[in-house]
Amino acid sequence: MSKAGKILGIAVSVAFIFLGFYVLFGARFSYLTKQIRVIFAIFLFLYGAWKLTRYVLKNPNKDEE
């Protein structure tokens, strides 16, 4: 996998985690109830962490050929 692919994979995973924070604390989603925002934010946190963990375990510091 290319270096750009590695960086993009990590960036997307981190973006999901930050999106979870944005949904939880952002004013844009104030029309949703607190329970719905928490549930959706937890889903985004877990999905981002799962993607990041899976990516790191699948591609541990392999040298490019």
Distance bins in CASP14 RR format, pairs under 12 A and 6 or more apart:
PFRMAT RR
TARGET T0000
AUTHOR 0000-0000-0000
RMODE 2
METHOD distances of the structure
MODEL  1
1 7 0 0 0 0 0 1 0 0 0 0 0
1 8 0 0 0 0 1 0 0 0 0 0 0
1 9 0 0 0 0 1 0 0 0 0 0 0
1 10 0 0 0 0 0 1 0 0 0 0 0
1 55 0 0 0 0 1 0 0 0 0 0 0
1 58 0 0 0 0 1 0 0 0 0 0 0
1 59 1 0 0 1 0 0 0 0 0 0 0
1 60 0 0 0 0 0 1 0 0 0 0 0
1 61 0 0 0 0 0 1 0 0 0 0 0
1 62 0 0 0 0 1 0 0 0 0 0 0
1 63 0 0 0 0 0 1 0 0 0 0 0
1 64 0 0 0 0 1 0 0 0 0 0 0
1 65 0 0 0 0 0 1 0 0 0 0 0
2 8 0 0 0 0 1 0 0 0 0 0 0
2 9 0 0 0 0 0 1 0 0 0 0 0
2 59 0 0 0 0 0 1 0 0 0 0 0
2 62 0 0 0 0 0 1 0 0 0 0 0
2 64 1 0 0 1 0 0 0 0 0 0 0
2 65 0 0 0 0 0 1 0 0 0 0 0
3 9 0 0 0 0 0 1 0 0 0 0 0
3 10 0 0 0 0 0 1 0 0 0 0 0
3 59 0 0 0 0 0 1 0 0 0 0 0
3 62 0 0 0 0 0 1 0 0 0 0 0
3 63 0 0 0 0 0 1 0 0 0 0 0
3 64 1 0 0 1 0 0 0 0 0 0 0
4 10 0 0 0 0 0 1 0 0 0 0 0
4 11 0 0 0 0 0 1 0 0 0 0 0
4 64 0 0 0 0 0 1 0 0 0 0 0
5 11 0 0 0 0 1 0 0 0 0 0 0
5 12 0 0 0 0 1 0 0 0 0 0 0
5 55 0 0 0 0 0 1 0 0 0 0 0
5 59 0 0 0 0 1 0 0 0 0 0 0
5 64 0 0 0 0 0 1 0 0 0 0 0
6 12 0 0 0 0 0 1 0 0 0 0 0
6 13 0 0 0 0 0 1 0 0 0 0 0
6 52 0 0 0 0 0 1 0 0 0 0 0
6 55 0 0 0 0 1 0 0 0 0 0 0
6 56 0 0 0 0 0 1 0 0 0 0 0
6 58 0 0 0 0 0 1 0 0 0 0 0
6 59 1 0 0 1 0 0 0 0 0 0 0
6 60 0 0 0 0 0 1 0 0 0 0 0
6 61 0 0 0 0 0 1 0 0 0 0 0
6 62 0 0 0 0 1 0 0 0 0 0 0
6 64 0 0 0 0 1 0 0 0 0 0 0
7 13 0 0 0 0 0 1 0 0 0 0 0
7 14 0 0 0 0 0 1 0 0 0 0 0
7 55 0 0 0 0 0 1 0 0 0 0 0
7 59 0 0 0 0 0 1 0 0 0 0 0
8 14 0 0 0 0 0 1 0 0 0 0 0
8 15 0 0 0 0 0 1 0 0 0 0 0
8 51 0 0 0 0 0 1 0 0 0 0 0
8 55 0 0 0 0 0 1 0 0 0 0 0
9 15 0 0 0 0 1 0 0 0 0 0 0
9 16 0 0 0 0 0 1 0 0 0 0 0
9 48 0 0 0 0 0 1 0 0 0 0 0
9 51 1 0 0 1 0 0 0 0 0 0 0
9 52 0 0 0 0 1 0 0 0 0 0 0
9 54 0 0 0 0 0 1 0 0 0 0 0
9 55 1 0 1 0 0 0 0 0 0 0 0
9 56 0 0 0 0 0 1 0 0 0 0 0
9 58 0 0 0 0 0 1 0 0 0 0 0
9 59 0 0 0 0 1 0 0 0 0 0 0
10 16 0 0 0 0 0 1 0 0 0 0 0
10 17 0 0 0 0 0 1 0 0 0 0 0
10 48 0 0 0 0 0 1 0 0 0 0 0
10 51 0 0 0 0 1 0 0 0 0 0 0
10 52 1 0 0 1 0 0 0 0 0 0 0
10 53 0 0 0 0 0 1 0 0 0 0 0
10 54 0 0 0 0 0 1 0 0 0 0 0
10 55 1 0 0 1 0 0 0 0 0 0 0
10 56 0 0 0 0 1 0 0 0 0 0 0
10 59 0 0 0 0 1 0 0 0 0 0 0
11 17 0 0 0 0 0 1 0 0 0 0 0
11 18 0 0 0 0 0 1 0 0 0 0 0
11 48 0 0 0 0 0 1 0 0 0 0 0
11 51 0 0 0 0 0 1 0 0 0 0 0
11 52 0 0 0 0 0 1 0 0 0 0 0
11 55 0 0 0 0 0 1 0 0 0 0 0
12 18 0 0 0 0 0 1 0 0 0 0 0
12 19 0 0 0 0 0 1 0 0 0 0 0
12 47 0 0 0 0 0 1 0 0 0 0 0
12 48 0 0 0 0 1 0 0 0 0 0 0
12 51 1 0 0 1 0 0 0 0 0 0 0
12 52 0 0 0 0 1 0 0 0 0 0 0
12 54 0 0 0 0 0 1 0 0 0 0 0
12 55 0 0 0 0 1 0 0 0 0 0 0
13 19 0 0 0 0 0 1 0 0 0 0 0
13 44 0 0 0 0 0 1 0 0 0 0 0
13 45 0 0 0 0 0 1 0 0 0 0 0
13 46 0 0 0 0 0 1 0 0 0 0 0
13 47 0 0 0 0 1 0 0 0 0 0 0
13 48 1 0 1 0 0 0 0 0 0 0 0
13 49 1 0 0 1 0 0 0 0 0 0 0
13 50 0 0 0 0 1 0 0 0 0 0 0
13 51 1 0 1 0 0 0 0 0 0 0 0
13 52 1 1 0 0 0 0 0 0 0 0 0
13 53 0 0 0 0 1 0 0 0 0 0 0
13 54 0 0 0 0 1 0 0 0 0 0 0
13 55 1 0 0 1 0 0 0 0 0 0 0
13 56 0 0 0 0 1 0 0 0 0 0 0
13 58 0 0 0 0 0 1 0 0 0 0 0
14 20 0 0 0 0 0 1 0 0 0 0 0
14 21 0 0 0 0 0 1 0 0 0 0 0
14 44 0 0 0 0 0 1 0 0 0 0 0
14 45 0 0 0 0 0 1 0 0 0 0 0
14 47 0 0 0 0 0 1 0 0 0 0 0
14 48 1 0 0 1 0 0 0 0 0 0 0
14 49 0 0 0 0 0 1 0 0 0 0 0
14 51 0 0 0 0 1 0 0 0 0 0 0
14 52 1 0 0 1 0 0 0 0 0 0 0
14 55 0 0 0 0 0 1 0 0 0 0 0
14 56 0 0 0 0 0 1 0 0 0 0 0
15 21 0 0 0 0 0 1 0 0 0 0 0
15 22 0 0 0 0 1 0 0 0 0 0 0
15 44 0 0 0 0 1 0 0 0 0 0 0
15 47 0 0 0 0 0 1 0 0 0 0 0
15 48 0 0 0 0 1 0 0 0 0 0 0
15 51 0 0 0 0 1 0 0 0 0 0 0
15 52 0 0 0 0 0 1 0 0 0 0 0
16 22 0 0 0 0 0 1 0 0 0 0 0
16 23 0 0 0 0 0 1 0 0 0 0 0
16 40 0 0 0 0 0 1 0 0 0 0 0
16 41 0 0 0 0 0 1 0 0 0 0 0
16 42 0 0 0 0 0 1 0 0 0 0 0
16 43 0 0 0 0 1 0 0 0 0 0 0
16 44 1 0 1 0 0 0 0 0 0 0 0
16 45 1 0 0 1 0 0 0 0 0 0 0
16 46 0 0 0 0 1 0 0 0 0 0 0
16 47 1 0 1 0 0 0 0 0 0 0 0
16 48 1 1 0 0 0 0 0 0 0 0 0
16 49 0 0 0 0 1 0 0 0 0 0 0
16 50 0 0 0 0 1 0 0 0 0 0 0
16 51 1 0 0 1 0 0 0 0 0 0 0
16 52 0 0 0 0 1 0 0 0 0 0 0
16 55 0 0 0 0 0 1 0 0 0 0 0
17 23 0 0 0 0 0 1 0 0 0 0 0
17 24 0 0 0 0 0 1 0 0 0 0 0
17 41 0 0 0 0 1 0 0 0 0 0 0
17 42 0 0 0 0 0 1 0 0 0 0 0
17 43 0 0 0 0 0 1 0 0 0 0 0
17 44 1 0 0 1 0 0 0 0 0 0 0
17 45 1 0 1 0 0 0 0 0 0 0 0
17 46 0 0 0 0 1 0 0 0 0 0 0
17 47 0 0 0 0 1 0 0 0 0 0 0
17 48 1 0 1 0 0 0 0 0 0 0 0
17 49 1 0 0 1 0 0 0 0 0 0 0
17 50 0 0 0 0 0 1 0 0 0 0 0
17 51 0 0 0 0 1 0 0 0 0 0 0
17 52 1 0 0 1 0 0 0 0 0 0 0
17 53 0 0 0 0 0 1 0 0 0 0 0
18 24 0 0 0 0 0 1 0 0 0 0 0
18 25 0 0 0 0 0 1 0 0 0 0 0
18 26 0 0 0 0 0 1 0 0 0 0 0
18 41 0 0 0 0 0 1 0 0 0 0 0
18 44 0 0 0 0 1 0 0 0 0 0 0
18 45 0 0 0 0 1 0 0 0 0 0 0
18 48 0 0 0 0 1 0 0 0 0 0 0
18 52 0 0 0 0 0 1 0 0 0 0 0
19 25 0 0 0 0 0 1 0 0 0 0 0
19 26 0 0 0 0 0 1 0 0 0 0 0
19 28 0 0 0 0 0 1 0 0 0 0 0
19 29 0 0 0 0 0 1 0 0 0 0 0
19 40 0 0 0 0 1 0 0 0 0 0 0
19 41 0 0 0 0 1 0 0 0 0 0 0
19 43 0 0 0 0 0 1 0 0 0 0 0
19 44 1 0 1 0 0 0 0 0 0 0 0
19 45 0 0 0 0 1 0 0 0 0 0 0
19 47 0 0 0 0 1 0 0 0 0 0 0
19 48 0 0 0 0 1 0 0 0 0 0 0
20 26 0 0 0 0 1 0 0 0 0 0 0
20 29 0 0 0 0 0 1 0 0 0 0 0
20 37 0 0 0 0 1 0 0 0 0 0 0
20 38 0 0 0 0 0 1 0 0 0 0 0
20 39 0 0 0 0 0 1 0 0 0 0 0
20 40 1 0 0 1 0 0 0 0 0 0 0
20 41 1 0 1 0 0 0 0 0 0 0 0
20 42 0 0 0 0 1 0 0 0 0 0 0
20 43 0 0 0 0 1 0 0 0 0 0 0
20 44 1 1 0 0 0 0 0 0 0 0 0
20 45 1 0 1 0 0 0 0 0 0 0 0
20 46 0 0 0 0 1 0 0 0 0 0 0
20 47 0 0 0 0 1 0 0 0 0 0 0
20 48 0 0 0 0 1 0 0 0 0 0 0
20 49 0 0 0 0 0 1 0 0 0 0 0
21 29 0 0 0 0 0 1 0 0 0 0 0
21 37 0 0 0 0 0 1 0 0 0 0 0
21 38 0 0 0 0 0 1 0 0 0 0 0
21 40 0 0 0 0 0 1 0 0 0 0 0
21 41 1 0 0 1 0 0 0 0 0 0 0
21 42 0 0 0 0 0 1 0 0 0 0 0
21 44 0 0 0 0 1 0 0 0 0 0 0
21 45 0 0 0 0 1 0 0 0 0 0 0
21 48 0 0 0 0 0 1 0 0 0 0 0
22 28 1 0 0 1 0 0 0 0 0 0 0
22 29 0 0 0 0 1 0 0 0 0 0 0
22 37 0 0 0 0 0 1 0 0 0 0 0
22 40 0 0 0 0 0 1 0 0 0 0 0
22 41 0 0 0 0 1 0 0 0 0 0 0
22 44 0 0 0 0 1 0 0 0 0 0 0
22 45 0 0 0 0 0 1 0 0 0 0 0
23 29 1 0 1 0 0 0 0 0 0 0 0
23 30 0 0 0 0 0 1 0 0 0 0 0
23 32 0 0 0 0 1 0 0 0 0 0 0
23 34 0 0 0 0 0 1 0 0 0 0 0
23 36 0 0 0 0 1 0 0 0 0 0 0
23 37 1 0 1 0 0 0 0 0 0 0 0
23 38 0 0 0 0 1 0 0 0 0 0 0
23 39 0 0 0 0 1 0 0 0 0 0 0
23 40 1 0 1 0 0 0 0 0 0 0 0
23 41 1 0 1 0 0 0 0 0 0 0 0
23 42 0 0 0 0 1 0 0 0 0 0 0
23 43 0 0 0 0 1 0 0 0 0 0 0
23 44 1 0 0 1 0 0 0 0 0 0 0
23 45 0 0 0 0 1 0 0 0 0 0 0
24 30 0 0 0 0 0 1 0 0 0 0 0
24 32 0 0 0 0 0 1 0 0 0 0 0
24 34 0 0 0 0 1 0 0 0 0 0 0
24 35 0 0 0 0 0 1 0 0 0 0 0
24 36 0 0 0 0 0 1 0 0 0 0 0
24 37 1 0 1 0 0 0 0 0 0 0 0
24 38 1 0 0 1 0 0 0 0 0 0 0
24 39 0 0 0 0 0 1 0 0 0 0 0
24 40 0 0 0 0 1 0 0 0 0 0 0
24 41 1 1 0 0 0 0 0 0 0 0 0
24 42 0 0 0 0 1 0 0 0 0 0 0
24 43 0 0 0 0 0 1 0 0 0 0 0
24 44 0 0 0 0 1 0 0 0 0 0 0
24 45 0 0 0 0 1 0 0 0 0 0 0
25 34 0 0 0 0 0 1 0 0 0 0 0
25 37 0 0 0 0 1 0 0 0 0 0 0
25 38 0 0 0 0 0 1 0 0 0 0 0
25 41 0 0 0 0 1 0 0 0 0 0 0
26 32 0 0 0 0 0 1 0 0 0 0 0
26 37 0 0 0 0 1 0 0 0 0 0 0
26 40 0 0 0 0 0 1 0 0 0 0 0
26 41 0 0 0 0 1 0 0 0 0 0 0
27 37 0 0 0 0 0 1 0 0 0 0 0
28 37 0 0 0 0 0 1 0 0 0 0 0
29 36 0 0 0 0 1 0 0 0 0 0 0
29 37 1 0 1 0 0 0 0 0 0 0 0
29 38 0 0 0 0 0 1 0 0 0 0 0
29 40 0 0 0 0 1 0 0 0 0 0 0
29 41 0 0 0 0 1 0 0 0 0 0 0
29 44 0 0 0 0 0 1 0 0 0 0 0
30 36 0 0 0 0 0 1 0 0 0 0 0
30 37 0 0 0 0 1 0 0 0 0 0 0
31 37 0 0 0 0 1 0 0 0 0 0 0
32 38 0 0 0 0 1 0 0 0 0 0 0
32 39 0 0 0 0 1 0 0 0 0 0 0
32 40 1 0 0 1 0 0 0 0 0 0 0
32 41 0 0 0 0 0 1 0 0 0 0 0
33 39 0 0 0 0 1 0 0 0 0 0 0
33 40 0 0 0 0 0 1 0 0 0 0 0
34 40 0 0 0 0 0 1 0 0 0 0 0
34 41 0 0 0 0 0 1 0 0 0 0 0
35 41 0 0 0 0 0 1 0 0 0 0 0
35 42 0 0 0 0 0 1 0 0 0 0 0
36 42 0 0 0 0 0 1 0 0 0 0 0
36 43 0 0 0 0 0 1 0 0 0 0 0
37 43 0 0 0 0 0 1 0 0 0 0 0
37 44 0 0 0 0 0 1 0 0 0 0 0
38 44 0 0 0 0 0 1 0 0 0 0 0
38 45 0 0 0 0 0 1 0 0 0 0 0
39 45 0 0 0 0 0 1 0 0 0 0 0
39 46 0 0 0 0 0 1 0 0 0 0 0
40 46 0 0 0 0 0 1 0 0 0 0 0
40 47 0 0 0 0 0 1 0 0 0 0 0
41 47 0 0 0 0 0 1 0 0 0 0 0
41 48 0 0 0 0 0 1 0 0 0 0 0
42 48 0 0 0 0 0 1 0 0 0 0 0
42 49 0 0 0 0 0 1 0 0 0 0 0
43 49 0 0 0 0 0 1 0 0 0 0 0
43 50 0 0 0 0 0 1 0 0 0 0 0
44 50 0 0 0 0 0 1 0 0 0 0 0
44 51 0 0 0 0 0 1 0 0 0 0 0
45 51 0 0 0 0 0 1 0 0 0 0 0
45 52 0 0 0 0 0 1 0 0 0 0 0
46 52 0 0 0 0 0 1 0 0 0 0 0
46 53 0 0 0 0 0 1 0 0 0 0 0
47 53 0 0 0 0 0 1 0 0 0 0 0
47 54 0 0 0 0 0 1 0 0 0 0 0
48 54 0 0 0 0 1 0 0 0 0 0 0
48 55 0 0 0 0 1 0 0 0 0 0 0
48 56 0 0 0 0 0 1 0 0 0 0 0
49 55 0 0 0 0 0 1 0 0 0 0 0
49 56 0 0 0 0 0 1 0 0 0 0 0
50 56 0 0 0 0 0 1 0 0 0 0 0
50 57 0 0 0 0 0 1 0 0 0 0 0
50 58 0 0 0 0 0 1 0 0 0 0 0
51 57 0 0 0 0 0 1 0 0 0 0 0
51 58 0 0 0 0 0 1 0 0 0 0 0
52 58 0 0 0 0 0 1 0 0 0 0 0
52 59 0 0 0 0 0 1 0 0 0 0 0
53 59 0 0 0 0 0 1 0 0 0 0 0
53 60 0 0 0 0 0 1 0 0 0 0 0
54 60 0 0 0 0 0 1 0 0 0 0 0
56 62 0 0 0 0 0 1 0 0 0 0 0
END
